[in-house]
Each structure stands twice: as structure tokens, then as C-alpha cells.
Amino acid sequence: MSFAGLCAGWKGPAPGEIARSCTIISTTPNAVMERLHNRMPAILDDDAVDLWLDPGVTDVATLQLVLQPCPDDLLCTHAVSPLVNSPRNEGPEVVVPVTDV
């Protein structure tokens, strides 16, 4: 699973410093995600990844065609512990399915 994203670098405040930032591009949600949020990451299939990463493709309209919601059957959901709500919590227990929600 690959997300569409952008990275950029520019002169940082210190001499010779390069500041870098990255972002994940979002799109409208598919049927699975729309009950949870009003947007989702643009998830690319293998052909779309090749197009997205091709530096020779500069036509914005062509690139926008791959920034669509992924097929509904690519994703599934399940309830997880409230542990997921804090960035201090890490580990597999954060995403273990729970039944008491």
C-alpha cells in the first residue's frame, strides 16, 4: 500500500542548512472511510505509483487522476483501544481489535 505524498527542501535558517518537509496527500473518502472521516490518504495502486514517481510526468491533470479514493474492498476497519488516541502509546497493543467499545 502506497500513499501519494510530496517532499520539499529549502534553505533553513542556519547557513548551509536544508529544511525538509513531507506531506501525505488526501482525497475524498471511500465508503469504508466516509463513516469515520471526511477525507483519507490517496492510496496508489502499482501503476499509479509508477506514474506518481515519474519525474517526466508534469501534467497536473494527469497526476490528479490517481488521487482518487481507493476501492472499498482494499480496506477494512475494526474497533481498537483508546490507547490509539495518544502519541505516547506505541506497540502492537494499540491496534489489537477490541469488542467492548
Secondary structure as a PSIPRED ss2 file (coil, helix, strand):
# PSIPRED VFORMAT (PSIPRED V4.0)

   1 M C   1.000  0.000  0.000
   2 S E   0.000  0.000  1.000
   3 F E   0.000  0.000  1.000
   4 A C   1.000  0.000  0.000
   5 G E   0.000  0.000  1.000
   6 L E   0.000  0.000  1.000
   7 C E   0.000  0.000  1.000
   8 A E   0.000  0.000  1.000
   9 G E   0.000  0.000  1.000
  10 W E   0.000  0.000  1.000
  11 K E   0.000  0.000  1.000
  12 G C   1.000  0.000  0.000
  13 P C   1.000  0.000  0.000
  14 A C   1.000  0.000  0.000
  15 P C   1.000  0.000  0.000
  16 G C   1.000  0.000  0.000
  17 E C   1.000  0.000  0.000
  18 I E   0.000  0.000  1.000
  19 A E   0.000  0.000  1.000
  20 R E   0.000  0.000  1.000
  21 S E   0.000  0.000  1.000
  22 C E   0.000  0.000  1.000
  23 T E   0.000  0.000  1.000
  24 I E   0.000  0.000  1.000
  25 I C   1.000  0.000  0.000
  26 S E   0.000  0.000  1.000
  27 T E   0.000  0.000  1.000
  28 T C   1.000  0.000  0.000
  29 P C   1.000  0.000  0.000
  30 N C   1.000  0.000  0.000
  31 A C   1.000  0.000  0.000
  32 V C   1.000  0.000  0.000
  33 M C   1.000  0.000  0.000
  34 E C   1.000  0.000  0.000
  35 R C   1.000  0.000  0.000
  36 L C   1.000  0.000  0.000
  37 H C   1.000  0.000  0.000
  38 N C   1.000  0.000  0.000
  39 R C   1.000  0.000  0.000
  40 M E   0.000  0.000  1.000
  41 P E   0.000  0.000  1.000
  42 A C   1.000  0.000  0.000
  43 I E   0.000  0.000  1.000
  44 L E   0.000  0.000  1.000
  45 D C   1.000  0.000  0.000
  46 D H   0.000  1.000  0.000
  47 D H   0.000  1.000  0.000
  48 A H   0.000  1.000  0.000
  49 V H   0.000  1.000  0.000
  50 D H   0.000  1.000  0.000
  51 L H   0.000  1.000  0.000
  52 W H   0.000  1.000  0.000
  53 L H   0.000  1.000  0.000
  54 D C   1.000  0.000  0.000
  55 P C   1.000  0.000  0.000
  56 G C   1.000  0.000  0.000
  57 V C   1.000  0.000  0.000
  58 T C   1.000  0.000  0.000
  59 D C   1.000  0.000  0.000
  60 V H   0.000  1.000  0.000
  61 A H   0.000  1.000  0.000
  62 T H   0.000  1.000  0.000
  63 L H   0.000  1.000  0.000
  64 Q H   0.000  1.000  0.000
  65 L C   1.000  0.000  0.000
  66 V C   1.000  0.000  0.000
  67 L C   1.000  0.000  0.000
  68 Q C   1.000  0.000  0.000
  69 P C   1.000  0.000  0.000
  70 C C   1.000  0.000  0.000
  71 P C   1.000  0.000  0.000
  72 D H   0.000  1.000  0.000
  73 D H   0.000  1.000  0.000
  74 L H   0.000  1.000  0.000
  75 L C   1.000  0.000  0.000
  76 C C   1.000  0.000  0.000
  77 T C   1.000  0.000  0.000
  78 H C   1.000  0.000  0.000
  79 A C   1.000  0.000  0.000
  80 V E   0.000  0.000  1.000
  81 S C   1.000  0.000  0.000
  82 P H   0.000  1.000  0.000
  83 L H   0.000  1.000  0.000
  84 V H   0.000  1.000  0.000
  85 N H   0.000  1.000  0.000
  86 S C   1.000  0.000  0.000
  87 P C   1.000  0.000  0.000
  88 R C   1.000  0.000  0.000
  89 N C   1.000  0.000  0.000
  90 E C   1.000  0.000  0.000
  91 G C   1.000  0.000  0.000
  92 P H   0.000  1.000  0.000
  93 E H   0.000  1.000  0.000
  94 V H   0.000  1.000  0.000
  95 V H   0.000  1.000  0.000
  96 V C   1.000  0.000  0.000
  97 P E   0.000  0.000  1.000
  98 V C   1.000  0.000  0.000
  99 T C   1.000  0.000  0.000
 100 D C   1.000  0.000  0.000
 101 V C   1.000  0.000  0.000
